[in-house]
């Protein structure tokens, strides 16, 4: 592998770190439970669960040494001040797709004896629980040949829930950093054992943690936006009938099932019908299990929705309207058909190896076709979460099915 150094300006990084530490102290009110990174030298990999968009600000102050963060290429391309951003040593890559160039960039950080930070799930939590982990992650960590540390974020989900409308919600957050593997252990450990240990480390449920912590975050009763995650009523089973009123009550327009959030963001039933579901994460899991059952029984194999389509024009740093059409999901791929840039177009994006895809609840889903990123905005924003559930379940079922050669060997 050709030797190359990832460029990082010490002055730019120091300023970036200072700003992050200010946010961590005054907004997140960060507290380290453990910090086993302190004083460590040599090449290190830090992996972390991804509970909120700004999880990195809680981590960057854990070491005096500079860190190289792997971030979404879509997010990277929309950042202003590219000249400054390039000096921070960030490594952009498309989520759930890793090119040879991406692998080289990350390996060079390790070869240079530096700290590489990876959020393996690629997406922040949408319902307070862990996102699916691409199976290639386990082999990749083994290939890097470096000590691996786990940085667990606790509480950041409630400060910045992905579905929220509005800014950050002040409150206490915690970071627990500990050594997960050393390089020699990774080299000689079976992949199945690495997988089990890594999956356990990255697993979390913010609502279960909140049962013990009982921390009040600013505007915790405001759950507007949560209806885009909890889009199916758990009582009558109707889809897209769930709404939020008075900021704190989530209810079904069809049957009247309703729950109200308290100061800790737990839900309490206030309707005559239905069973209480205290944790939104459990409500979300019920929806996912319903979809999985439909797919396994052959009742759901495709989903089509009209969409507006956006992309990032050359030389710009924001998405702009490109056209409109239809988006169709099957077990193997997405198909986008419509007028893009004034011309009839059909794009096919395979998804067999995608554990999930970048998206914003109630708004859009992103697809990469070659070097281009297409942001698809359905007319009904609640469809986005259903599309993501289907992608994740297709991947889960495909990963659990042995390849023909493996099946024959069994």
Phi and psi in degrees as a GROMACS rama.xvg file:
@    title "Ramachandran Plot"
@    xaxis  label "Phi"
@    yaxis  label "Psi"
@TYPE xy
-62.2058  132.059  UNK-2
-73.1048  131.068  UNK-3
-153.536  141.327  UNK-4
-100.87  131.86  UNK-5
-73.7544  120.287  UNK-6
-74.8319  136.21  UNK-7
-146.693  121.669  UNK-8
-82.5286  120.773  UNK-9
-60.6434  -39.2885  UNK-10
-68.0765  -45.7519  UNK-11
-62.9377  -41.8397  UNK-12
-66.5388  -40.5702  UNK-13
-61.8248  -40.057  UNK-14
-67.0237  -43.1777  UNK-15
-59.8506  -43.0465  UNK-16
-65.4885  -39.3622  UNK-17
-60.9758  -46.9459  UNK-18
-62.0353  -42.2988  UNK-19
-62.8498  -40.9419  UNK-20
-67.2454  -32.3094  UNK-21
-64.4255  -45.4946  UNK-22
-63.2644  -43.8298  UNK-23
-60.4431  -38.8348  UNK-24
-77.9663  -46.3784  UNK-25
-96.6128  -23.9647  UNK-26
-102.012  -54.4919  UNK-27
-78.591  -21.1593  UNK-28
49.8602  51.8573  UNK-29
-63.6876  141.571  UNK-30
-135.34  129.951  UNK-31
-84.2165  123.303  UNK-32
-77.1908  -44.6896  UNK-33
-140.809  152.768  UNK-34
-145.442  80.8375  UNK-35
-80.4506  1.84429  UNK-36
-78.1202  -23.6174  UNK-37
-57.9609  122.394  UNK-38
81.6077  -1.60705  UNK-39
-77.287  139.434  UNK-40
-116.013  170.51  UNK-41
82.2266  -179.287  UNK-42
-69.1552  132.93  UNK-43
-138.937  146.132  UNK-44
-112.738  129.645  UNK-45
-113.7  121.811  UNK-46
-108.393  153.701  UNK-47
-149.687  146.788  UNK-48
-70.537  157.604  UNK-49
-121.95  91.724  UNK-50
-93.7613  -23.777  UNK-51
-153.008  161.233  UNK-52
-60.8464  -34.2482  UNK-53
-104.167  30.5116  UNK-54
-55.1705  -31.5761  UNK-55
-63.3679  -27.665  UNK-56
-68.9199  -25.9757  UNK-57
-78.1251  -21.718  UNK-58
-93.9656  -32.8076  UNK-59
-62.03  -25.0849  UNK-60
-88.8913  5.16585  UNK-61
-75.7216  -18.1225  UNK-62
-138.379  144.82  UNK-63
-71.7703  -20.852  UNK-64
-77.4018  147.487  UNK-65
-64.8319  150.936  UNK-66
-119.507  150.65  UNK-67
-110.776  111.592  UNK-68
-92.4091  133.87  UNK-69
-88.0501  123.64  UNK-70
-128.675  165.932  UNK-71
-64.1372  132.525  UNK-72
-65.4209  -31.4144  UNK-73
-63.6687  -45.6355  UNK-74
-64.8362  -42.4747  UNK-75
-59.4503  -42.3597  UNK-76
-70.2701  -19.8046  UNK-77
-95.9171  -0.215432  UNK-78
-76.0147  135.686  UNK-79
-77.2332  176.09  UNK-80
54.7193  52.6887  UNK-81
-55.5296  -34.5271  UNK-82
-59.4224  -40.5594  UNK-83
-74.9854  -42.6211  UNK-84
-58.8712  -39.4339  UNK-85
-63.4356  -23.4052  UNK-86
-84.7059  -2.63125  UNK-87
-85.8407  -8.27178  UNK-88
78.1343  20.7669  UNK-89
-71.0275  149.428  UNK-90
-118.992  99.8304  UNK-91
-78.6086  138.576  UNK-92
-148.755  149.91  UNK-93
-69.7475  132.804  UNK-94
-62.7231  132.623  UNK-95
69.8027  9.31865  UNK-96
-134.238  126.244  UNK-97
-123.48  113.76  UNK-98
-85.8763  168.376  UNK-99
-60.4204  -37.5237  UNK-100
-63.1537  -41.1834  UNK-101
-60.0741  -45.4797  UNK-102
-63.1073  -40.4844  UNK-103
-62.9975  -45.4227  UNK-104
-59.1588  -42.3264  UNK-105
-70.9313  -38.891  UNK-106
-68.1068  -34.1828  UNK-107
-63.406  -35.7501  UNK-108
-60.5817  -45.1635  UNK-109
-66.6524  -44.196  UNK-110
-62.3583  -27.7879  UNK-111
-84.6976  3.39095  UNK-112
76.8721  27.4436  UNK-113
-108.808  -174.516  UNK-114
-103.947  125.052  UNK-115
-109.562  128.18  UNK-116
-111.506  125.791  UNK-117
-128.017  135.428  UNK-118
-103.353  93.439  UNK-119
-59.5787  -31.8585  UNK-120
-72.4951  -20.5545  UNK-121
80.6784  -19.0721  UNK-122
-131.529  147.595  UNK-123
-75.2716  156.657  UNK-124
-64.347  140.204  UNK-125
-101.729  -21.7411  UNK-126
-129.725  11.6758  UNK-127
94.0913  -1.90643  UNK-128
-113.414  171.889  UNK-129
-71.3125  145.104  UNK-130
-87.8378  160.659  UNK-131
-64.3141  148.446  UNK-132
-109.958  124.146  UNK-133
-59.6987  135.212  UNK-134
-65.9775  -22.9965  UNK-135
-68.173  -14.7904  UNK-136
-60.1961  -39.4994  UNK-137
-64.9393  -45.4508  UNK-138
-67.7042  -34.9603  UNK-139
-64.0185  -43.8997  UNK-140
-62.1936  -38.5368  UNK-141
-63.1757  -38.5506  UNK-142
-70.047  -30.1117  UNK-143
-67.8443  -28.209  UNK-144
57.2288  56.85  UNK-145
-146.428  157.862  UNK-146
-61.2696  142.036  UNK-147
-118.925  128.819  UNK-148
-113.927  145.333  UNK-149
-102.649  131.556  UNK-150
-117.976  105.446  UNK-151
-95.0866  124.148  UNK-152
-90.2687  132.127  UNK-153
-128.48  123.125  UNK-154
97.2811  -18.4303  UNK-155
-67.2429  -26.7874  UNK-156
-57.1138  -42.8773  UNK-157
-74.9551  -23.3206  UNK-158
-74.9236  -33.6057  UNK-159
-143.345  63.7552  UNK-160
-59.3681  139.473  UNK-161
-58.9923  -30.4065  UNK-162
-86.7166  -5.02849  UNK-163
-62.9037  156.225  UNK-164
-114.814  113.867  UNK-165
122.078  -175.217  UNK-166
-88.6391  -158.095  UNK-167
-71.4581  146.563  UNK-168
-108.573  111.285  UNK-169
-62.4557  143.041  UNK-170
170.368  171.5  UNK-171
-75.0253  135.593  UNK-172
-131.465  160.274  UNK-173
-133.081  152.848  UNK-174
-131.914  129.67  UNK-175
-118.416  110.574  UNK-176
-113.973  122.379  UNK-177
-147.488  159.237  UNK-178
-75.582  129.278  UNK-179
-100.838  -46.1822  UNK-180
-139.597  149.145  UNK-181
-101.884  164.533  UNK-182
-58.863  -43.0142  UNK-183
-64.4345  -39.2809  UNK-184
-62.7275  -43.9552  UNK-185
-60.2247  -41.8685  UNK-186
-63.7193  -33.5118  UNK-187
-108.741  6.38668  UNK-188
-99.9346  138.288  UNK-189
-63.2343  144.82  UNK-190
-58.2154  -35.5786  UNK-191
-63.8739  -35.4675  UNK-192
-73.5296  -38.1403  UNK-193
-61.037  -44.0587  UNK-194
-60.5354  -45.9384  UNK-195
-62.5419  -43.2524  UNK-196
-69.8504  -40.1827  UNK-197
-69.5321  -42.9521  UNK-198
-60.0019  -41.2091  UNK-199
-65.7247  -40.7561  UNK-200
-65.4453  -37.7432  UNK-201
-85.805  -12.2278  UNK-202
-72.3533  138.963  UNK-203
-161.833  158.399  UNK-204
-136.925  107.18  UNK-205
-58.713  -32.947  UNK-206
-74.3012  -35.4666  UNK-207
-65.0361  -40.8716  UNK-208
-63.1713  -38.917  UNK-209
-66.1787  -27.3371  UNK-210
-59.6417  -34.1274  UNK-211
-87.3446  -38.451  UNK-212
-80.4005  -39.8445  UNK-213
49.3278  57.4723  UNK-214
-99.6869  133.604  UNK-215
-91.3494  121.252  UNK-216
-102.773  151.744  UNK-217
-57.3694  131.404  UNK-218
63.2262  28.9818  UNK-219
-61.4148  -29.4911  UNK-220
-73.7934  -17.1878  UNK-221
-81.2263  103.268  UNK-222
-110.023  21.3709  UNK-223
-62.4952  125.711  UNK-224
111.615  -24.7308  UNK-225
-65.099  -24.1914  UNK-226
-62.4934  -21.3425  UNK-227
-75.48  -19.6648  UNK-228
-92.0184  -45.4827  UNK-229
-94.7993  59.2092  UNK-230
-81.6316  -8.98587  UNK-231
-114.5  131.107  UNK-232
-69.8708  128.966  UNK-233
-75.7894  -12.7028  UNK-234
-92.6922  -56.1921  UNK-235
-95.1057  -15.2121  UNK-236
83.2528  0.98344  UNK-237
-71.5812  142.337  UNK-238
-95.7565  147.374  UNK-239
66.5993  15.8204  UNK-240
-100.423  -1.95684  UNK-241
-86.8156  131.054  UNK-242
-133.792  172.661  UNK-243
-121.944  133.946  UNK-244
-126.704  153.774  UNK-245
52.6475  27.1701  UNK-246
67.7502  -27.4519  UNK-247
-118.366  -1.91277  UNK-248
-116.83  122.408  UNK-249
-101.31  132.091  UNK-250
-148.426  160.825  UNK-251
-98.9706  125.228  UNK-252
-66.9569  -22.197  UNK-253
-87.0779  -51.6495  UNK-254
-106.958  -14.341  UNK-255
91.7006  -0.0436626  UNK-256
-55.8138  134.757  UNK-257
-149.214  145.228  UNK-258
-137.832  148.08  UNK-259
-118.7  139.281  UNK-260
-82.8656  142.63  UNK-261
-98.8774  -170.512  UNK-262
-68.1601  -12.3176  UNK-263
-106.334  2.88852  UNK-264
73.3977  21.4183  UNK-265
-83.7563  151.122  UNK-266
-101.631  143.138  UNK-267
-132.093  128.982  UNK-268
-66.4606  132.705  UNK-269
-125.395  9.88479  UNK-270
-108.571  163.077  UNK-271
-74.4646  -27.2204  UNK-272
-100.695  157.802  UNK-273
87.6223  167.539  UNK-274
-104.798  142.865  UNK-275
-67.9496  134.29  UNK-276
-119.833  105.362  UNK-277
-71.4232  -36.6717  UNK-278
-105.864  123.852  UNK-279
-54.9258  -32.0416  UNK-280
-60.9049  -35.8659  UNK-281
-72.9286  -37.9175  UNK-282
-60.7919  -46.0284  UNK-283
-60.4348  -40.398  UNK-284
-64.8046  -34.963  UNK-285
-62.4101  -42.1978  UNK-286
-62.1786  -45.8051  UNK-287
-62.11  -42.3218  UNK-288
-65.2714  -35.1626  UNK-289
-62.9345  -42.8818  UNK-290
-66.4182  -43.4141  UNK-291
-59.3938  -42.0422  UNK-292
-61.9139  -42.4395  UNK-293
-63.8049  -40.3515  UNK-294
-66.8257  -46.0362  UNK-295
-64.8598  -30.5324  UNK-296
-89.8414  2.80746  UNK-297
79.2453  10.786  UNK-298
-83.5471  -17.8622  UNK-299
-138.874  113.509  UNK-300
-127.56  -23.9656  UNK-301
-140.648  160.612  UNK-302
-146.975  127.061  UNK-303
-122.009  137.911  UNK-304
-147.361  142.085  UNK-305
-69.9915  142.018  UNK-306
-140.693  153.726  UNK-307
-93.7927  149.187  UNK-308
-124.531  133.243  UNK-309
-126.507  156.782  UNK-310
-149.83  170.754  UNK-311
-98.3003  110.825  UNK-312
-62.6167  153.087  UNK-313
-55.9488  130.246  UNK-314
83.8988  1.99362  UNK-315
-115.162  169.177  UNK-316
-127.153  26.7918  UNK-317
-147.409  155.205  UNK-318
-74.9155  140.809  UNK-319
-131.009  152.801  UNK-320
-60.2123  135.921  UNK-321
-119.994  -25.2176  UNK-322
163.096  -161.974  UNK-323
-150.308  163.574  UNK-324
176.701  -145.843  UNK-325
-126.09  147.586  UNK-326
-117.739  125.727  UNK-327
-123.3  129.572  UNK-328
-109.923  132.176  UNK-329
-126.2  -177.712  UNK-330
-66.634  -21.7838  UNK-331
-103.532  -29.876  UNK-332
-163.151  165.811  UNK-333
-96.3588  144.357  UNK-334
-124.621  127.577  UNK-335
-112.751  121.11  UNK-336
-126.579  141.202  UNK-337
157.028  -164.559  UNK-338
-96.6737  111.876  UNK-339
-116.237  118.698  UNK-340
62.6052  27.8656  UNK-341
85.5039  -2.10332  UNK-342
-116.297  139.237  UNK-343
-60.5582  130.094  UNK-344
-140.902  145.202  UNK-345
-133.848  123.176  UNK-346
-118.455  140.059  UNK-347
-121.152  126.508  UNK-348
-121.17  107.11  UNK-349
-62.9969  144.779  UNK-350
-127  5.85621  UNK-351
-55.4871  -31.5676  UNK-352
-106.297  16.4959  UNK-353
-102.001  119.072  UNK-354
-71.4379  -26.5971  UNK-355
-166.572  -168.157  UNK-356
-145.244  154.495  UNK-357
-63.441  138.41  UNK-358
-163.503  165.086  UNK-359
-125.751  120.301  UNK-360
-53.3523  132.806  UNK-361
77.757  4.08758  UNK-362
-133.47  -69.4637  UNK-363
-149.523  166.004  UNK-364
-130.604  142.59  UNK-365
-109.797  136.785  UNK-366
-123.515  141.919  UNK-367
-110.208  127.692  UNK-368
-124.58  102.431  UNK-369
67.383  -129.941  UNK-370
-88.403  -4.79002  UNK-371
-95.7083  139.806  UNK-372
-109.314  123.832  UNK-373
-109.47  123.871  UNK-374
-98.5265  117.178  UNK-375
-106.206  123.324  UNK-376
-112.543  101.681  UNK-377
-65.7317  152.289  UNK-378
-59.5896  -40.7251  UNK-379
-100.937  105.102  UNK-380
-61.4075  -25.5445  UNK-381
-66.8409  -18.2097  UNK-382
-63.8069  -26.9288  UNK-383
-55.8587  -48.2194  UNK-384
-64.5745  -37.0189  UNK-385
-65.1722  -41.758  UNK-386
-59.0352  -43.1357  UNK-387
-65.3488  -43.2352  UNK-388
-57.0416  -43.4697  UNK-389
-65.1029  -42.9677  UNK-390
-58.7318  -46.2514  UNK-391
-64.2419  -39.6757  UNK-392
-72.2895  -39.8431  UNK-393
-58.0918  -42.4968  UNK-394
-65.9496  -44.4604  UNK-395
-60.4492  -45.078  UNK-396
-69.0389  -37.9076  UNK-397
-67.4708  -40.5482  UNK-398
-68.092  -27.756  UNK-399
-83.609  -10.2024  UNK-400
-95.1184  120.695  UNK-401
-62.7097  144.829  UNK-402
-63.1344  157.475  UNK-403
-50.2187  -42.6225  UNK-404
-66.3161  -38.0776  UNK-405
-69.3882  -40.6493  UNK-406
-61.8298  -39.452  UNK-407
-65.6157  -36.9039  UNK-408
-68.4869  -29.7581  UNK-409
